[in-house]
């Protein structure tokens, strides 16, 4: 893997993005337990998976999907650490960073439009840190 020199400020921004992304997984889990999972229980699927019919399956799938998203935050934090050490140098890293950052900003915008403010800062702030790291 070829690498380019990564400035100290760029490294700092990428390490900060990595930290923020990994801790976002914790906040995302908390939001699930505080807000999402109680609402899913009303559809008929609690933590025990009991319930009935399509609502039960939808609620269970939504709960699993909600928790599954956390792996994306952790994977992105691993990439940010890699980029802090070696830079975002090849087309695959650039494509992944671009796609992930655009998607996160879009989802942040969706939360903002819905009036749910808690996830907006990490969903827009982490991509901003990665973007800024490429300008310094």
Backbone bond lengths (Angstrom), bond angles and torsions (degrees), N, CA, C in turn:
res aa  C-N    CA-C-N  psi(-1)  N-CA   C-N-CA  omega(-1)  CA-C   N-CA-C  phi
1 X - - - 1.441 - - 1.527 107.98 -
2 X 1.301 116.21 123.88 1.457 118.54 176.54 1.521 108.07 -83.34
3 X 1.297 114.74 151.30 1.456 117.95 179.38 1.513 109.29 -137.24
4 X 1.296 114.35 155.09 1.451 122.00 175.85 1.517 107.55 -109.17
5 X 1.325 116.97 153.98 1.464 117.83 176.20 1.533 109.91 -60.12
6 X 1.315 115.84 134.00 1.458 121.29 179.55 1.523 106.86 -107.60
7 X 1.338 116.44 124.32 1.461 119.73 -178.16 1.527 110.62 -64.36
8 X 1.323 115.31 158.18 1.466 120.50 -179.95 1.527 110.86 -61.31
9 X 1.324 117.19 -39.62 1.462 120.17 179.41 1.528 111.00 -67.68
10 X 1.324 116.38 -40.80 1.461 120.62 177.29 1.529 110.49 -61.75
11 X 1.333 116.72 -44.37 1.467 120.70 177.36 1.521 110.96 -58.86
12 X 1.325 116.03 -45.68 1.459 120.69 -179.13 1.524 110.94 -60.41
13 X 1.330 116.65 -45.21 1.464 120.41 179.56 1.531 111.58 -62.92
14 X 1.329 116.40 -40.54 1.465 120.09 -179.89 1.528 111.85 -70.58
15 X 1.328 117.35 -38.79 1.469 119.28 175.50 1.531 110.79 -65.61
16 X 1.322 116.41 -38.07 1.462 120.12 176.47 1.533 110.33 -64.44
17 X 1.332 116.90 -41.26 1.469 120.73 176.45 1.524 110.53 -62.44
18 X 1.333 116.90 -40.08 1.470 120.87 178.59 1.524 110.63 -62.78
19 X 1.322 116.45 -46.16 1.464 120.47 178.97 1.526 110.77 -62.29
20 X 1.331 115.60 -47.02 1.465 119.70 -178.93 1.526 111.31 -62.61
21 X 1.317 116.56 -40.21 1.462 119.94 -179.26 1.527 111.49 -66.57
22 X 1.322 116.57 -41.79 1.470 118.45 -179.95 1.525 111.36 -68.91
23 X 1.323 117.83 -36.85 1.464 119.16 178.21 1.527 111.46 -75.10
24 X 1.327 117.09 -22.51 1.461 120.02 175.33 1.524 110.61 -62.65
25 X 1.322 116.88 -31.47 1.471 119.77 176.38 1.529 110.26 -59.95
26 X 1.324 116.66 -38.20 1.471 120.01 177.70 1.524 111.04 -67.53
27 X 1.330 116.18 -44.96 1.461 120.08 178.43 1.520 112.05 -63.85
28 X 1.321 115.53 -37.15 1.463 120.83 178.65 1.531 110.35 -65.14
29 X 1.319 116.48 -41.20 1.461 120.61 177.13 1.524 110.46 -64.04
30 X 1.336 116.63 -44.26 1.464 121.00 178.53 1.523 110.61 -60.15
31 X 1.337 117.22 -44.05 1.459 120.65 179.14 1.533 110.63 -61.65
32 X 1.317 115.54 -36.79 1.461 119.42 176.94 1.516 111.65 -60.54
33 X 1.329 115.98 -49.48 1.466 119.86 -177.84 1.525 112.43 -70.96
34 X 1.339 117.10 -32.61 1.464 120.00 -178.09 1.526 113.44 -81.37
35 X 1.325 117.42 -35.55 1.461 120.91 -169.04 1.531 113.56 -120.81
36 X 1.312 115.98 -51.66 1.464 120.22 -170.18 1.526 112.43 -77.37
37 X 1.317 117.61 -50.64 1.463 119.88 -174.82 1.530 112.95 -63.86
38 X 1.349 119.07 -39.35 1.468 117.52 174.95 1.536 112.30 -60.06
39 X 1.325 116.58 -37.39 1.470 119.37 177.57 1.525 110.83 -67.10
40 X 1.330 116.23 -36.32 1.462 119.45 178.78 1.526 111.85 -67.01
41 X 1.330 116.19 -31.69 1.472 119.45 177.98 1.525 110.59 -58.93
42 X 1.326 115.86 -33.46 1.461 119.53 179.50 1.528 111.47 -65.56
43 X 1.334 116.24 -22.72 1.465 119.88 176.07 1.521 111.94 -81.54
44 X 1.322 115.78 -10.67 1.453 118.75 175.82 1.504 115.50 108.60
45 X 1.316 118.84 18.98 1.465 119.81 177.74 1.511 109.59 -134.52
46 X 1.302 116.09 102.14 1.449 121.19 174.69 1.509 110.52 -86.06
47 X 1.302 115.90 -169.13 1.466 120.63 179.70 1.519 111.27 -62.32
48 X 1.334 116.42 -25.57 1.459 119.44 -179.84 1.526 112.46 -81.17
49 X 1.352 117.50 -6.84 1.458 120.68 178.69 1.511 113.97 77.30
50 X 1.328 116.42 7.66 1.461 119.25 179.55 1.523 109.48 -80.46
51 X 1.254 115.64 149.29 1.454 122.19 -178.49 1.506 107.11 157.54
52 X 1.318 116.69 -160.44 1.455 116.67 179.74 1.523 112.09 -147.11
53 X 1.309 114.91 152.83 1.450 123.52 169.33 1.511 116.36 60.82
54 X 1.327 113.79 -154.99 1.460 121.36 -175.88 1.521 112.45 -65.37
55 X 1.338 116.92 -36.08 1.461 119.37 178.43 1.520 110.87 -60.67
56 X 1.321 116.15 -40.28 1.466 120.53 178.29 1.522 109.78 -61.49
57 X 1.326 117.15 -49.00 1.467 120.61 -178.79 1.522 111.65 -63.76
58 X 1.319 117.08 -39.57 1.465 120.61 178.32 1.522 110.74 -64.34
59 X 1.323 116.48 -43.58 1.460 120.47 -178.94 1.522 111.60 -66.72
60 X 1.324 116.63 -42.08 1.467 119.82 178.30 1.523 110.24 -63.90
61 X 1.325 116.98 -43.44 1.468 120.80 179.13 1.523 111.29 -63.13
62 X 1.324 116.84 -41.08 1.465 120.56 179.06 1.524 110.97 -64.76
63 X 1.316 117.06 -40.90 1.473 121.25 179.21 1.529 110.58 -63.69
64 X 1.328 116.21 -47.53 1.469 120.14 178.54 1.522 109.96 -61.90
65 X 1.320 116.68 -45.37 1.468 120.55 179.46 1.517 112.48 -61.02
66 X 1.335 116.32 -39.67 1.459 120.39 179.23 1.531 110.30 -59.84
67 X 1.322 116.29 -47.20 1.466 119.99 -179.46 1.525 111.54 -71.72
68 X 1.316 116.83 -31.37 1.463 121.30 -179.74 1.527 112.08 -64.93
69 X 1.312 117.06 -30.58 1.468 121.20 179.36 1.528 111.20 -58.87
70 X 1.325 116.89 -27.76 1.465 120.28 -179.09 1.518 112.63 -57.36
71 X 1.320 117.56 -33.24 1.459 118.46 179.76 1.525 111.00 -62.87
72 X 1.319 118.03 -31.39 1.463 120.51 176.69 1.519 111.89 -63.63
73 X 1.338 116.45 -41.26 1.463 119.78 177.72 1.527 110.79 -63.10
74 X 1.317 116.63 -41.52 1.467 120.69 -179.27 1.529 110.55 -69.50
75 X 1.326 117.59 -44.46 1.470 120.70 178.36 1.521 110.38 -60.72
76 X 1.333 116.89 -41.80 1.459 119.16 179.01 1.521 110.93 -63.85
77 X 1.328 117.59 -37.34 1.468 119.58 178.22 1.524 110.84 -64.54
78 X 1.331 117.10 -37.06 1.472 120.32 177.04 1.525 110.17 -64.12
79 X 1.323 116.94 -43.07 1.463 120.00 177.40 1.527 111.22 -62.74
80 X 1.325 117.49 -39.33 1.471 120.03 179.20 1.525 111.28 -61.95
81 X 1.326 117.30 -39.25 1.468 120.61 176.43 1.527 109.57 -64.41
82 X 1.315 116.87 -44.23 1.475 121.00 177.40 1.528 110.11 -58.54
83 X 1.329 116.43 -46.85 1.466 120.17 -178.40 1.522 111.53 -66.25
84 X 1.324 117.81 -32.80 1.462 120.31 176.97 1.525 110.71 -63.89
85 X 1.316 116.67 -31.47 1.461 120.58 -178.91 1.525 112.87 -85.75
86 X 1.341 116.80 -39.66 1.467 120.13 -171.32 1.522 114.68 -118.16
87 X 1.314 118.35 -10.91 1.453 121.91 -176.33 1.526 111.21 87.90
88 X 1.310 114.81 165.69 1.466 121.06 174.73 1.522 105.16 -95.77
89 X 1.329 115.70 91.79 1.468 118.87 -166.17 1.519 115.46 -108.63
90 X 1.320 118.81 -34.42 1.466 117.23 -175.20 1.528 111.16 -103.25
91 X 1.303 115.06 169.61 1.462 121.28 -175.60 1.525 111.69 -62.52
92 X 1.325 117.95 -31.38 1.462 121.15 -178.76 1.526 111.17 -70.42
93 X 1.329 116.39 -44.31 1.462 119.64 176.55 1.524 110.71 -63.68
94 X 1.327 115.84 -43.15 1.469 119.53 -179.84 1.523 110.97 -63.86
95 X 1.328 116.85 -41.53 1.465 120.36 179.34 1.527 110.64 -65.49
96 X 1.332 116.37 -44.81 1.465 119.97 -179.81 1.522 110.59 -63.14
97 X 1.332 116.42 -47.79 1.465 120.11 -179.65 1.526 110.40 -60.35
98 X 1.310 116.81 -44.32 1.466 120.59 -178.96 1.522 111.45 -63.52
99 X 1.319 116.64 -50.95 1.462 120.32 -178.32 1.524 111.10 -61.28
100 X 1.330 116.55 -48.11 1.459 120.27 -176.60 1.526 110.77 -63.64
101 X 1.330 116.22 -44.32 1.465 119.70 -178.14 1.528 111.50 -66.12
102 X 1.325 117.46 -43.21 1.465 120.19 178.41 1.530 110.24 -62.72
103 X 1.318 116.76 -43.01 1.465 120.25 179.05 1.526 110.91 -62.29
104 X 1.329 117.63 -43.40 1.460 120.58 -178.98 1.527 111.11 -63.80
105 X 1.328 117.04 -43.08 1.465 119.71 178.53 1.534 109.82 -63.16
106 X 1.324 116.76 -41.37 1.466 120.24 177.91 1.534 111.01 -59.90
107 X 1.326 117.00 -46.28 1.464 119.42 -179.84 1.529 110.97 -67.15
108 X 1.325 117.25 -34.45 1.459 120.11 173.71 1.521 111.05 -61.18
109 X 1.326 116.24 -42.60 1.461 121.95 177.43 1.535 110.23 -61.66
110 X 1.322 116.78 -41.15 1.474 120.66 178.42 1.525 110.95 -61.04
111 X 1.330 117.06 -43.87 1.464 120.42 177.19 1.525 110.54 -63.76
112 X 1.327 117.10 -42.02 1.459 121.60 179.86 1.527 110.33 -60.06
113 X 1.309 116.79 -46.34 1.467 121.50 179.24 1.529 111.68 -62.78
114 X 1.334 116.04 -31.37 1.464 120.57 179.46 1.526 111.99 -82.18
115 X 1.342 117.12 -7.07 1.457 120.77 -179.58 1.517 114.06 81.39
116 X 1.325 117.04 15.45 1.468 121.64 178.08 1.526 106.73 -100.48
117 X 1.315 116.59 103.79 1.463 120.96 -167.89 1.526 114.49 -86.76
118 X 1.329 118.15 -29.01 1.464 121.36 -171.96 1.533 114.04 -52.28
119 X 1.336 120.24 -45.87 1.470 119.02 -176.82 1.526 115.09 -83.31
120 X 1.324 118.29 -6.70 1.465 120.19 -174.12 1.529 111.66 -63.73
121 X 1.326 117.64 -44.65 1.472 120.30 -177.24 1.526 112.67 -60.68
122 X 1.338 119.85 -50.56 1.467 116.82 179.03 1.526 113.46 -68.66
123 X 1.337 117.24 -37.13 1.460 118.89 -176.88 1.524 112.42 -68.66
124 X 1.322 117.39 -28.42 1.469 120.40 177.07 1.528 111.78 -100.03
125 X 1.322 116.86 -31.73 1.461 120.81 -176.48 1.512 114.14 -71.96
126 X 1.328 117.56 -40.40 1.465 120.46 -179.42 1.527 110.99 -63.65
127 X 1.342 119.10 -47.58 1.468 118.50 175.38 1.531 112.63 -61.21
128 X 1.334 116.89 -33.58 1.464 119.52 177.35 1.529 110.89 -63.36
129 X 1.325 116.92 -40.78 1.468 120.25 177.64 1.525 111.07 -62.36
130 X 1.335 116.39 -43.64 1.471 120.06 179.21 1.523 109.77 -64.24
131 X 1.317 117.13 -44.53 1.462 120.47 178.79 1.518 112.29 -61.73
132 X 1.324 116.48 -45.73 1.469 120.15 178.29 1.523 111.54 -62.06
133 X 1.321 116.65 -33.92 1.472 119.56 -179.54 1.524 111.55 -62.52
134 X 1.309 116.87 -23.01 1.459 120.43 -179.42 1.522 112.47 -88.42
135 X 1.318 116.01 -8.91 1.462 120.62 -179.97 1.522 112.95 -98.39
136 X 1.332 116.90 -12.75 1.470 119.98 -176.93 1.513 111.44 -111.55
